[in-house]
Amino acid sequence: MKTKRNHFLPGALALYFSYAMLGIASSILSQYKAQFASNWGAQQLSNGTVDVSMVVSVIAAFGLGRLIAYPFAGPVSDHFGRKVSGTIGIGLYVIFFIGIITVNSFWAAYLIGILNGMANSFLDTCVSPSLMEMFPESASIANLLTKFAVVTAQFILPFFIGGVAAAGLSFRTIFIICGVALAADAIAIIVFPFPKREKPQLNAAGTPEKMHFSIGSVAAILIGFTSSTTFMVWLNCNQELGAAYGVKNPATLQSLYAVGAGIAVLLTARLIKAGLKESTVLILYPTIAVVMLALCYFVQTPVILYIGSFVIGYAAAGGVLQLATSTTISFFPSHKGTATSLVMIASSIANYAVLSAAAGLTKAFGDAAPRMIILLNIVITIVGIGLALVVKTQEKHVLAVSQVH
């Protein structure tokens, strides 16, 4: 990728690092469900394990926090600058990492979970528009690589967890290290140069153009909901499924998932550079995910989960949400931050509503819940394929009209 000016590269690296920390923040609670549930006073189930439903509920609160913040995070980014939005986001993440290990009640943790989601909102509306402005000739690829930063961190996390445990250190050590690293990254983002904000396009009356919604743009926004559901549900519920299917070390599923997602990002970036349409990826990858989820439902063996974690990491977490964001931004070039917010609002609703539903299924159905959660995931992912077909149809229509004129 070529930059407008080389001095944007340090700022881009700082943004990618912030997204690596975002990846850890979004998945680390699922690695320590039992510890946090015990800290917050959870009861033991009849099989002797700790009821982790309240931890799933806190993870779902991430979506509520995002939903609260996105309506104004995008405008803050567009009107006050990307750095302002990014610094707010990183500051809130520092509070999350330090706060979540110091509270001792579910409701305090739930509030910290909401702050996590708000941090995500402000960081999203900084990072995606900034990178697309830094790399204008490869905007979709620059945005897609944010996912590579996330999955790289999520791949390393289990090894980091193992190293901390082997050293006899408290699990809280990881949270403290992440908080300190993010504080340093905030300073880097403040110091390093960013592109100047683009002036909004004006209409005939001399006022900024308003956002005009088409069927295709609405469908692209809604893919934020469906694509997020596919990977969020798997990421946060695969360990219980692994235990149910007899996987000896369910944490390995996380690493396979991250490897699949990382390979997908790199391969998809090359395919897009070679001419593959983003809208084609939005159809193809969710279709692969649906097939794999169905196999994981019907074939109840450890091997299928190992394969499934890799394939779902590739097809669901390998950049579909980022490409949906890039596609939506292409509909609204003068409102990049706000367009990012709209996709992420849809993603936030998925995080909150679907993970809350998963927590409800876990509490209501116990051992049978993991497979029921797969069925829920399949249905929503199929809806996403339908939305992607609408985007593809709109794209063909716009192309046909432009060729006529």
HUQUI-V781341 format. One line per field, one symbol per residue. ss: DSSP state (A for helix, B for strand, O for the rest). psi: psi as a letter, one per 20 degrees, with the letter a starting at -180 (. if undefined). burial: 1 if it has 24 or more other C-alpha atoms within 12 Angstrom, else 0. A space follows every 50 residues. Layout:
# HUQUI-V781341
ss: ???
psi: ???
burial: ???
This chain:
# HUQUI-V781341
ss: OOOOOAAAAAAAAAAAAAAAAAAAAAAAAAAOAAAAAAAOOOOBOOOOOB OOAAAAAAAAAAAAAAAAAAAAAAAAAAAAOAAAAAAAAAAAAAAAAAAO OOOOOAAAAAAAAAAAAAAAAAAAAAAAAAAAAAOAAAAAAAAAAAAAAA AAAAAAAAAAAAAAAAOOOOOAAAAAAAAAAAAAAAAAAAAOOOOOOOOO OBOOOOOBOOOOOOAAAAAAAAAAAAAAAAAAAAAAAAAAAAAAOOOOOO AAAAAAAAAAAAAAAAAAAAAAAOOOOAAAAAAAAAAAAAAAAAAAAAOO OAAAAAAAAAAAAAAAAOOAAAAAAAAAAAAOOOOAAAAAAAAAAAAAAA AAAAAAAAAAAAAAAAAAAAAAAAAAAAAAAAAAAAAAAAAAAAAAAAAA AAAAO
psi: qpqgqhiighhghhghghhghggghiihhiikggghgghjkqqqrhjirp ojhhghhgghhghggghghhhigghgghhiqhhggghgghghhggghhhh iiqjqghghgghhghghhggghggiggghghhhhmhilgggghhihhhgg hgghghghhgghggghijqqhhgggggggghhghhggghhgqqqqqpppq qqahijqqprppprgghgggghhhgghhgghggghiihhhgghhjkphnh hhhgghghggggggggghgghghiipqhhghhggghggggggggghghom qhghhgghggghgghhjkjgghhhgggghhhmhilgghggggghgghggg gggghghhhghghhichigghhhgggggghhhhhggghhgggggghgggg ghhg.
burial: 00100001101111111111111111111111111110110000000001 11111111111111111111111111111011111111111111111111 10100100111111111111111111111111111101111111111111 11111111011000000000110111011011101111110011101100 00000000001000011111111111111111111111111111100001 11111111111111111110010000111111111111111111111000 01011111111111111111111111111111111111111111111111 11111111111110010011111111111111111111111101100000 00000
